[in-house]
Amino acid sequence: MNLETAILQWDGKSADDIRQVHKQYAGSANYLSQLTAMVSNKTLCTGASWLLKAELESGAALTREDTRRIIANLCELDYWQQKLHILQIFEFISIEIDQKRYAETFLRACLSDDNKLVRAWAYNGFFYLARQYEEFQPEAAEFFNMALRDEVASVKARVRKLVNLNSG
């Protein structure tokens, strides 16, 4: 069985099953490149984005090409889980200057998403964009202040972590 088939066979719910897929395929040749290609595939996106996040959190690094592929396809992400996983990896992504508008557009859209998890992690993404591009720092601070005033408790908790990270 190949990686694509393993993701297709995942029920979309079992954390243990997707962890098994990760355990089986992590470290294999072109694993990250395969995942970045699958992230924008409607039938594979949730599993592929989860696996991508898990691999980056375990210390793997994206190639320049894989990073560019992810950023170029940001505005094509449709599902909240797919968006969430990509937002959660922003700290591992180095956004090139010619792609920062793609990232900015995606993050702004996610800041007003109906899903509170997507909104919470959009603040996280904006935090890391502002770390890479100084011109976004004043606006990020403004977003955080508005969120701490107006957002639901779960989003405020995520923003407080970012504010503490920024001041530390």
C-alpha positions, -999 to 999 in steps of 0.1 A, spaced: 0 0 0 13 35 -8 8 67 12 -21 80 -8 -40 47 -4 -33 47 34 -48 82 37 -78 73 16 -84 43 38 -83 65 70 -119 71 83 -111 108 89 -117 105 126 -94 80 143 -63 97 157 -47 63 163 -51 53 127 -36 85 113 -7 82 138 -1 47 124 0 61 89 25 86 101 46 60 119 46 38 88 55 65 62 75 92 81 110 93 69 104 76 36 117 92 4 98 123 -6 74 120 23 70 158 28 69 165 -9 41 139 -13 22 155 16 25 190 3 12 179 -31 -18 161 -14 -27 190 9 -47 207 -19 -64 174 -30 -100 175 -18 -101 137 -9 -67 136 8 -64 171 23 -74 164 59 -52 134 64 -23 149 44 -24 182 63 -25 163 96 5 142 86 24 172 74 18 190 107 29 159 126 61 155 106 71 192 110 64 191 147 87 161 149 116 182 135 114 177 98 119 207 75 102 216 43 122 223 11 119 257 -5 99 241 -33 74 224 -9 70 256 11 63 276 -21 37 249 -31 19 253 2 19 291 2 8 292 -35 -22 270 -27 -34 286 5 -64 303 -10 -76 270 -24 -80 254 11 -117 247 17 -121 225 48 -117 238 83 -94 209 94 -72 215 64 -69 252 72 -63 245 108 -34 222 102 -18 246 78 -22 275 102 -6 254 129 25 249 108 31 286 101 59 287 127 78 261 105 73 280 72 97 306 58 76 328 36 95 343 7 89 380 -1 71 373 -34 46 350 -16 39 371 15 7 385 0 -7 350 -5 0 343 31 -15 376 42 -47 372 21 -52 337 36 -46 348 71 -70 377 69 -97 355 55 -91 330 84 -93 357 110 -130 361 102 -137 323 97 -168 309 114 -147 282 130 -132 295 163 -102 271 160 -94 284 126 -97 320 139 -75 312 169 -47 297 148 -51 325 122 -38 349 149 -9 324 154 -2 325 116 -3 363 116 21 363 146 47 343 126 41 364 94 48 395 115 80 379 129 92 374 93 80 407 79 83 437 103 57 458 84 30 435 98 40 439 135 18 470 143 -12 454 127 -6 421 144 -5 439 178 -38 456 169 -54 423 159 -43 408 192 -58 437 212 -91 434 193 -91 397 199 -85 400 236 -114 424 238 -139 408 213 -132 371 207 -145 340 225 -125 326 254 -108 298 235 -95 323 209 -84 347 236 -64 319 253 -44 313 220 -38 351 216 -26 354 252 0 327 245 12 347 215 13 379 234 34 362 261 56 346 235 62 380 219 70 398 252 93 370 264 
